[in-house]
């Protein structure tokens, strides 16, 4: 009975896992750009905070999304 109890404890014991998702599939992380604009929204939420930035380019407003972290 002791062996069954130990086996059950090992089988259901919480194991720390690490979440992983690759940002290189979606964003150009090696390329740095500089923009000047108006921050229209700051979102501080899990898993990553973000900024929305309105930038005027060639007379048109372009919205940039900056993911932090």
WOSUL-V181428 format. One record per pair of residues at least 24 apart in sequence whose C-alpha atoms are under 6 Angstrom apart, sorted by the first residue. I is the first residue (numbers start at 0). J is the second residue. D is the distance in whole Angstrom. If there is no record, write none. Layout:
# WOSUL-V181428
i = {I & I}
j = {J & J}
d = {D & D}
This chain:
# WOSUL-V181428
none
